[in-house]
Amino acid sequence: MDAPEQQPADVVCAHCGRPLDLGSPDTTRLALLRDWVGYGGPEWDEAGEHVPREGEWRIRCVRPFCDADHARTWMAEGHPLPEEWDRLEPPPESSDLGCMLGCAAVLLVVACLLVLGAAEAWRIFF
């Protein structure tokens, strides 16, 4: 069993500044996420290949609050300001190796079953 995650000592409500216990059921965490910009619609070249556009992360903000009322008040006051957003890094490049290995394994099993089935049919009928 994993040890419980320890919270930083300086977790305070973003609205009133009161210290918070993130394990409390009254505590509200508001996560605002801006998305990856640049892949608005697929672009295709003459060969029919997908051409990804250049893109960058927009930014996100996660703030803790005493309760939902403080979160609503904070949002109604026009927060967060653009400079308060935390920067995120883009996701790492993905690899299709796992998918290719899975397909190869399925094809290998199908081929083995076909060979064994043909050998058994040959033995029975001939």
N, C-alpha and C positions, 0 to 999 in steps of 0.2 A: 504494500500500500504506500502511495506517495505521501511525503510529508506535506502538510498544508503550506500553501504559498504565503510567504510573509509579505505584509504590505509595508511600503516606505513609512517612516515615522512622521513625515511632513504632509500627509494627505489631509487636505482641508477642502471645505465646500467652496466651489468657484464663485458662489454668490455672496455668502456672508463671512467666509473665512474660518468657520468653526471646524475644529479637528473632527475627522470622521473615522469610523470603523467600517471598512469595506465589507466586512462579514455581516453587518447588520442588515436585516430585511428592509429597513426604512431608507437605506442609502440608495441613491439613484446614480447610475453612471450613464452619461449621455455621450454617445459616439456619433459624430458627424463625419461623414466620409465623402470626399470628392473623388471622382473616378479617374481612370486612365484616359488621357485625351490623345486623340490621333488616330483611332481606329473606327471612325464614325461610320463608314460604310465600306464594303469590300471593293477593292480595286482589282481589276483583272488585266493581265497583259494579253497580247495576241495569241499566245499559246494556251490561254485559259488557266494560267497559274495565278494563284492569289499573291498579290503584292502588298505586304503590310506597309502602312504609312508610318512615318516617324511619329513618335509619341512621347509623352512625358506624364509623370504622375501629377495629378492635382493633389491637394494636401488634405489632411484629416485632423480632427480634433477630438480628444476624449477628455471629458471633465467629470469629476465626481461632485455630487450635490447631497445636501441633507435629506431632501425629499423631492418629489416630483414638482411641487409648487415652486421651489427654488430654481429648478431646471427650466420651467416655463417662464418664470420671471426673467431669468438670465437671457433666454432666447428673445423674449419680447423687448428687452432693452437693446437689442441689436448686436449681441455678441455672437460668435467671436469675431473680433477684428481680423482682417487678413494677416497681420503679422503675428497673431496668436496661434495660427495653425501649425501643427507639427509636420515636418517633412517626412515622406516615406520614400523608400527606394523601390524601383520597379522590380517585378518578379524576375527570378533567374530564367534564363533561356531553358525551355523544356526539351526533353529528348524523347524521341519515339522508339527508343531501343526496347523498352519494356513491352510496348504493344507488338513490336515485331517479333520478339522472343515468344510472347504468348501465342501469336498466330502460328509461328513455326512449330510450337509444341502441339497445338491442336491438329495441324496438318500431319505431323509425324504420327500421332495417335490414329488418325483416320487412315493413313497409309498402312500402318501395322494391322489394323482391323480388316482392311481390304485384302491384304496378303494372306492373313490367317483365315479369313472367310473363304477366299478362293481355294486355298489349300484344303480346307475341310470339305468344300463342295466337290473338289476333284476326287478326294478320297471316298466320298459317299456315292457319287454318281458314276465314277469310272473305276 
